[in-house]
């Protein structure tokens, strides 16, 4: 019996399997430039933080500076078991949610100042 000839056809390349990699959407980070703008943001006078002592703070740095001079009773007036005026102001006026949560952890005015200054220095340097 005669041998059958192999038919030669164009060699087809094997199809590549396309494997889609699971991609995570990047977490939207707030840039340092945006944070700097928030820290320097000029707010209307009606949004200034007015301490029980009458001292006013126009921004986060001024609040940190003011905490150096208020006494314990004034601090407790703004920060106690039922409220935290500093945290609320930072969240509502500057939309700094993470900082607002951090400031809630402060047990006294020194801790609050440290948290605020750390935030300021981290975002400016």
C-alpha positions as CSV (number, residue, x, y, z in Angstrom):
1,X,0.0,0.0,0.0
2,X,1.3,3.3,-0.9
3,X,2.1,5.7,1.9
4,X,-0.2,8.7,2.2
5,X,1.6,12.0,1.8
6,X,1.2,14.4,4.7
7,X,-0.5,17.5,3.6
8,X,1.6,20.5,4.6
9,X,-0.4,23.5,5.6
10,X,0.7,26.8,7.0
11,X,2.0,26.3,10.5
12,X,-0.4,27.9,12.9
13,X,1.0,29.5,15.9
14,X,-0.5,28.3,19.1
15,X,-3.0,30.8,20.5
16,X,-1.7,32.5,23.5
17,X,-3.9,32.4,26.5
18,X,-4.6,35.8,27.8
19,X,-4.5,35.8,31.5
20,X,-5.9,38.9,33.1
21,X,-4.2,39.8,36.3
22,X,-6.3,40.9,39.2
23,X,-5.6,44.5,39.6
24,X,-6.3,46.4,42.7
25,X,-7.5,49.9,42.3
26,X,-4.8,52.2,43.9
27,X,-5.8,53.8,47.1
28,X,-6.3,57.5,46.4
29,X,-3.7,59.2,48.5
30,X,-3.9,62.8,49.3
31,X,-0.7,64.5,48.2
32,X,1.4,66.5,50.5
33,X,0.7,69.5,48.3
34,X,-3.0,69.1,48.9
35,X,-2.4,68.8,52.7
36,X,-0.2,71.8,52.7
37,X,-2.9,73.8,51.1
38,X,-5.4,72.6,53.7
39,X,-3.0,73.6,56.5
40,X,-2.5,77.1,55.0
41,X,-6.1,77.4,54.0
42,X,-7.7,80.7,54.8
43,X,-11.0,80.0,56.4
44,X,-13.8,82.5,57.1
45,X,-13.8,84.1,60.6
46,X,-17.0,82.3,61.5
47,X,-15.1,79.0,61.2
48,X,-12.3,79.9,63.5
49,X,-11.9,77.7,66.6
50,X,-12.6,79.8,69.7
51,X,-11.3,78.3,72.8
52,X,-13.2,78.7,76.1
53,X,-10.4,81.2,77.1
54,X,-11.4,83.4,74.1
55,X,-8.3,82.7,72.1
56,X,-8.9,82.0,68.4
57,X,-7.2,79.5,66.0
58,X,-7.4,80.0,62.3
59,X,-5.7,76.8,61.3
60,X,-4.2,73.6,62.7
61,X,-0.9,75.1,63.6
62,X,-2.5,77.9,65.6
63,X,-4.5,75.4,67.5
64,X,-1.4,73.4,68.3
65,X,0.3,76.7,69.5
66,X,-2.8,77.6,71.6
67,X,-2.7,74.2,73.3
68,X,0.7,75.2,74.8
69,X,-0.9,77.9,76.9
70,X,-4.3,76.6,77.9
71,X,-4.7,75.1,81.3
72,X,-6.0,71.6,82.1
73,X,-9.6,72.8,82.8
74,X,-9.9,74.5,79.5
75,X,-8.6,71.4,77.7
76,X,-11.2,69.2,79.6
77,X,-13.9,71.6,78.6
78,X,-13.2,70.9,74.9
79,X,-12.2,67.3,75.3
80,X,-14.1,64.9,77.5
81,X,-16.0,61.7,77.4
82,X,-19.0,63.2,75.5
83,X,-17.2,65.4,73.0
84,X,-13.9,66.3,71.3
85,X,-14.2,69.8,69.9
86,X,-10.7,69.7,68.4
87,X,-11.4,66.5,66.4
88,X,-14.8,67.8,65.2
89,X,-13.3,71.1,64.0
90,X,-10.4,69.4,62.2
91,X,-12.8,67.0,60.5
92,X,-15.5,69.5,59.6
93,X,-13.4,72.5,58.5
94,X,-10.3,70.9,57.1
95,X,-11.6,67.4,56.1
96,X,-8.6,65.8,57.7
97,X,-10.3,62.6,58.8
98,X,-7.2,60.7,59.8
99,X,-5.9,63.6,61.9
100,X,-9.3,64.0,63.5
101,X,-9.3,60.3,64.5
102,X,-5.7,60.6,65.9
103,X,-6.6,63.7,68.0
104,X,-9.4,61.7,69.6
105,X,-6.8,59.5,71.2
106,X,-5.1,62.4,73.0
107,X,-5.3,62.1,76.8
108,X,-4.1,65.5,77.6
109,X,-3.1,68.8,75.9
110,X,0.5,67.7,75.6
111,X,-0.5,64.6,73.6
112,X,-2.8,66.7,71.4
113,X,0.0,69.2,70.7
114,X,2.4,66.4,69.8
115,X,-0.1,64.8,67.4
116,X,-0.8,68.2,65.7
117,X,2.8,69.2,65.4
118,X,3.8,65.7,64.1
119,X,1.1,66.0,61.5
120,X,2.2,69.5,60.5
121,X,5.9,68.6,60.3
122,X,5.3,65.4,58.4
123,X,3.3,67.3,55.8
124,X,5.7,70.2,55.4
125,X,9.0,68.3,55.2
